[in-house]
Amino acid sequence: MSHHRHEHDHSQSHPTEQEALQRRAYWLWEKAGRPEGQSERFWREAKERIAQVDRPATARGTMSAHGSSV
C-alpha cells in the first residue's frame, strides 16, 4: 500500500544540507529578480548565509549571560 511508504518518507520534512542550500540559493535568485548568468553568486551567498546560521554564537560575537552583545 502506498500510504505506508509515504509515512516513512521523511525526505521532505528533513531536507539534506544540499537541498537546503539549493532552496536558499533559488530563493535569493528569485528575490533578486531572477538575473541570468549569476548562479554562482547566489550559490556562494546561500552557502555563506547557511554557514552563519550554523556557526555557534561565540563565532558571531560574544554574548553576555542576558543575551545582549558585549
C-alpha positions in Angstrom: 0.0 0.0 0.0 1.4 3.4 -0.9 0.2 5.2 2.2 2.7 3.1 4.3 5.6 4.2 2.1 4.6 7.8 2.5 4.6 7.5 6.3 8.3 6.6 6.2 9.3 9.1 3.6 10.9 11.9 5.6 12.9 13.4 2.8 10.6 16.4 2.5 10.3 17.1 6.2 14.1 16.8 6.8 15.9 18.3 3.8 19.6 17.5 3.3 22.2 20.1 3.6 22.5 20.2 -0.2 18.7 20.6 -0.6 18.7 23.4 1.9 21.5 25.1 0.1 19.7 24.7 -3.2 16.5 26.1 -1.8 18.2 29.1 -0.3 20.1 29.9 -3.5 16.9 29.7 -5.5 15.1 31.9 -3.1 17.9 34.5 -3.2 17.9 34.4 -7.0 14.1 34.9 -7.2 14.3 37.7 -4.7 16.9 39.5 -6.9 14.6 39.3 -9.9 16.0 36.1 -11.5 19.0 37.6 -13.1 20.7 35.4 -15.8 24.2 34.2 -15.6 24.7 34.8 -11.8 24.0 31.3 -10.4 27.5 31.2 -8.8 26.8 34.4 -6.9 23.6 33.1 -5.4 25.1 29.7 -4.6 28.0 31.4 -2.8 25.7 33.7 -0.9 23.5 30.9 0.1 26.5 28.9 1.5 27.6 32.0 3.4 24.2 32.6 4.9 23.8 28.9 5.9 27.3 28.9 7.5 26.4 32.0 9.5 23.3 30.3 10.9 25.2 27.1 11.7 28.1 28.9 13.4 28.0 29.0 17.2 27.1 32.3 18.8 30.6 32.8 20.1 31.9 32.8 16.5 29.5 35.5 15.5 30.2 37.7 18.5 30.5 37.5 22.3 27.1 37.4 24.1 26.5 38.2 27.7 24.6 35.9 30.0 21.5 38.1 29.3 21.7 37.6 25.5 22.9 41.1 24.6 26.1 41.9 22.8 29.0 42.8 25.0 
